[in-house]
Amino acid sequence: MNKELLKQYTDACELVRETEYEIRKLESKKKKLAQTSVKGSSPEYPYTEKHYHISGTVYTYEDSKAIERERQLLNERKTAAEQIKIKVEEYINTLNPRMQRIITYRYIQNMSWDEVAKKMKGKCTAESLRSELKRLLAEEAGKKSDDMSN
């Protein structure tokens, strides 16, 4: 795990939410109907007036194909963002409770280091928490490089 991936967590969550909204907007396009009434008469005598109600979708077959392609792209974007989100959450669950809290406050709840220190209570400062996280990430990076060399 690295700091950059932790920073991406919030953006990934927002991207999932925004993409779901865009998908709902696309789906609503499919449901739009146009309606109108017209009047006419029979072509033969007696020419009696008739009223006709006409309704249909406001998009063409080509439009529906474009909408479907856009929906696929949005789903791919959403899936990629969800994978980042899950990867970070799985990593957080492997940590001790203290580190889980630090990472949650800092990267998930977007608190400043000073706010995290206040939330953590006890004898810690913003700088000590930042150093603690930095050591953890350095250890993780060291483990990865050891795994790759074996």
C-alpha positions in Angstrom: 0.0 0.0 0.0 1.3 3.5 -0.7 0.2 7.0 0.3 -0.9 7.8 -3.2 -3.4 4.9 -3.2 -4.7 6.1 0.2 -5.2 9.6 -1.3 -7.2 8.1 -4.2 -9.7 6.4 -1.8 -11.8 9.6 -1.4 -11.8 10.3 -5.1 -12.7 6.7 -5.9 -15.7 6.9 -3.5 -16.8 10.1 -5.1 -16.3 8.8 -8.6 -18.5 5.8 -7.8 -21.2 8.1 -6.5 -21.0 10.5 -9.5 -20.9 7.7 -12.0 -24.0 6.1 -10.5 -25.7 9.5 -10.9 -24.6 9.7 -14.6 -25.9 6.2 -15.2 -29.3 7.1 -13.7 -29.4 10.2 -16.0 -28.8 8.0 -19.0 -31.5 5.6 -18.0 -33.9 8.5 -17.7 -33.2 9.5 -21.3 -34.5 6.1 -22.4 -37.8 6.7 -20.6 -38.5 10.1 -22.2 -41.6 10.0 -24.3 -43.0 12.5 -26.8 -46.8 12.7 -27.1 -49.1 14.6 -29.3 -52.6 14.5 -30.7 -53.5 15.0 -34.4 -56.8 15.1 -36.1 -57.7 14.0 -39.5 -60.6 12.6 -41.4 -61.5 9.4 -43.3 -60.5 9.5 -47.0 -64.0 8.6 -48.1 -67.4 10.3 -47.9 -68.7 11.1 -45.2 -65.6 12.9 -44.1 -65.8 12.3 -40.4 -63.2 14.0 -38.2 -61.1 11.6 -36.1 -58.5 12.4 -33.3 -55.3 10.3 -33.0 -53.0 10.1 -30.1 -49.4 9.5 -31.0 -46.5 8.8 -28.6 -43.1 7.4 -28.8 -39.5 7.7 -27.6 -37.6 10.8 -28.3 -34.4 9.0 -29.4 -33.6 6.9 -32.4 -32.1 3.5 -32.6 -28.7 5.0 -33.1 -29.2 7.2 -30.0 -30.1 4.0 -28.0 -26.8 2.4 -29.2 -24.8 5.5 -28.2 -26.6 5.6 -24.8 -25.8 1.9 -24.3 -22.1 2.4 -25.2 -21.9 5.4 -22.8 -23.5 3.3 -20.1 -20.9 0.6 -20.6 -18.1 3.1 -20.3 -19.6 4.5 -17.1 -19.9 1.0 -15.7 -16.2 0.3 -16.5 -15.2 3.6 -14.8 -17.3 2.7 -11.8 -15.8 -0.8 -11.6 -12.3 0.6 -11.6 -13.1 3.1 -8.9 -14.8 0.4 -6.8 -11.6 -1.8 -7.1 -9.5 1.0 -5.7 -12.0 1.5 -2.9 -12.1 -2.2 -2.0 -8.3 -2.5 -2.2 -7.8 0.3 0.3 -10.6 -1.0 2.6 -9.1 -4.5 2.6 -5.7 -3.1 3.5 -7.1 -1.0 6.3 -8.8 -4.1 7.8 -5.3 -5.8 8.1 -4.0 -3.0 10.3 -4.1 -2.6 14.0 -7.0 -0.5 15.4 -4.8 2.6 16.0 -3.6 2.7 12.4 -7.1 2.0 11.1 -8.3 5.0 13.0 -5.5 7.2 11.8 -6.0 6.3 8.1 -9.8 6.5 8.4 -9.7 10.0 9.9 -7.0 11.3 7.6 -7.9 9.8 4.2 -11.5 8.6 4.4 -12.9 11.5 6.5 -10.4 14.0 5.1 -9.4 15.5 8.4 -6.2 17.6 8.8 -3.4 16.1 10.9 -4.3 18.4 13.7 -7.9 17.2 13.7 -6.7 13.6 13.6 -4.5 14.2 16.7 -7.4 15.7 18.6 -9.6 12.8 17.6 -7.0 10.2 18.7 -6.8 11.8 22.2 -3.9 10.9 24.3 -0.3 12.0 23.9 0.1 12.4 20.2 0.7 15.3 17.9 -0.1 15.9 14.3 3.6 15.3 13.5 3.9 12.1 15.5 0.9 10.7 13.8 2.3 11.6 10.4 5.6 10.0 11.2 3.8 6.9 12.5 1.9 6.5 9.2 5.1 7.2 7.2 6.9 4.4 9.1 4.1 2.0 8.4 4.1 2.8 4.7 7.9 2.5 4.5 7.7 -0.9 6.2 5.0 -2.0 3.7 7.2 -0.9 0.8 10.1 -2.7 2.3 8.1 -5.9 2.6 7.0 -5.7 -1.0 10.6 -5.3 -2.2 11.7 -8.3 -0.1 8.9 -10.3 -1.6 9.9 -9.4 -5.1 13.5 -10.3 -4.5 12.7 -13.8 -3.2 
